[in-house]
């Protein structure tokens, strides 16, 4: 489904979100590396990369959620709860 808006001579395309800064690209690469480690069962290494991600960009949703998943897998309940609370 597409929305057609009236065109005017001053109409410009609106970009809602792009990943074009070097910082955002670095964040994207780190999250992909983390996921590969996590899915491969390398939980300690994945946790380290999630921590690095959260240091670069506080309250990063994916990094926090996936870090919490690892703490759940390791049964570190208090850490999992504190990560959950930090997102609120």
C-alpha positions as CSV (number, residue, x, y, z in Angstrom):
1,X,0.0,0.0,0.0
2,X,1.4,3.4,-0.8
3,X,0.2,6.8,0.1
4,X,0.1,9.5,-2.5
5,X,0.4,13.0,-1.3
6,X,-0.2,16.1,-3.5
7,X,3.0,17.3,-5.1
8,X,4.1,20.9,-5.0
9,X,7.0,22.6,-6.6
10,X,8.6,22.7,-3.1
11,X,8.1,19.1,-2.2
12,X,11.1,17.3,-0.9
13,X,11.4,13.6,0.0
14,X,11.4,13.0,3.7
15,X,13.9,10.5,5.1
16,X,12.8,9.1,8.4
17,X,16.0,7.0,9.2
18,X,19.2,6.3,7.5
19,X,22.3,4.6,8.7
20,X,25.0,6.8,7.2
21,X,27.2,7.9,10.0
22,X,30.3,6.0,10.8
23,X,29.0,5.7,14.4
24,X,25.8,4.1,13.3
25,X,27.6,1.7,11.0
26,X,29.9,0.6,13.8
27,X,26.9,0.0,16.0
28,X,25.3,-2.1,13.3
29,X,28.4,-4.2,12.7
30,X,28.9,-4.8,16.5
31,X,25.2,-6.0,16.9
32,X,25.6,-8.4,14.0
33,X,28.9,-9.8,15.4
34,X,27.2,-10.2,18.7
35,X,24.3,-12.1,17.3
36,X,26.6,-14.5,15.5
37,X,28.5,-15.2,18.7
38,X,25.2,-15.6,20.7
39,X,23.6,-17.9,18.2
40,X,26.8,-20.0,18.1
41,X,26.7,-20.5,21.9
42,X,29.6,-18.2,22.7
43,X,27.7,-16.5,25.4
44,X,30.7,-14.9,27.2
45,X,32.1,-13.3,24.0
46,X,28.6,-12.2,23.0
47,X,28.0,-10.6,26.4
48,X,31.3,-8.7,26.0
49,X,30.2,-7.3,22.6
50,X,26.7,-6.4,24.0
51,X,28.5,-4.6,26.8
52,X,30.7,-2.8,24.3
53,X,27.5,-1.8,22.4
54,X,25.8,-0.5,25.5
55,X,28.9,1.6,26.3
56,X,28.8,3.1,22.8
57,X,25.1,3.8,22.9
58,X,23.4,3.7,26.2
59,X,20.0,2.1,26.3
60,X,20.5,0.4,23.0
61,X,17.4,-1.7,22.8
62,X,18.7,-4.8,20.9
63,X,21.9,-4.9,22.9
64,X,20.1,-4.6,26.2
65,X,17.5,-7.2,25.3
66,X,20.0,-9.7,24.0
67,X,22.3,-9.1,27.0
68,X,19.3,-9.8,29.2
69,X,18.7,-13.0,27.3
70,X,22.2,-14.2,28.0
71,X,21.8,-13.4,31.7
72,X,18.6,-15.4,31.7
73,X,20.4,-18.3,30.0
74,X,23.1,-18.2,32.7
75,X,20.4,-17.9,35.4
76,X,21.8,-14.6,36.7
77,X,18.3,-13.4,37.6
78,X,19.2,-10.2,39.5
79,X,21.3,-8.9,36.5
80,X,18.5,-9.7,34.1
81,X,16.0,-7.8,36.3
82,X,18.4,-4.8,36.5
83,X,18.8,-4.7,32.7
84,X,15.1,-4.9,32.3
85,X,14.6,-2.0,34.8
86,X,17.2,0.1,33.1
87,X,15.2,0.1,29.9
88,X,12.1,1.6,31.5
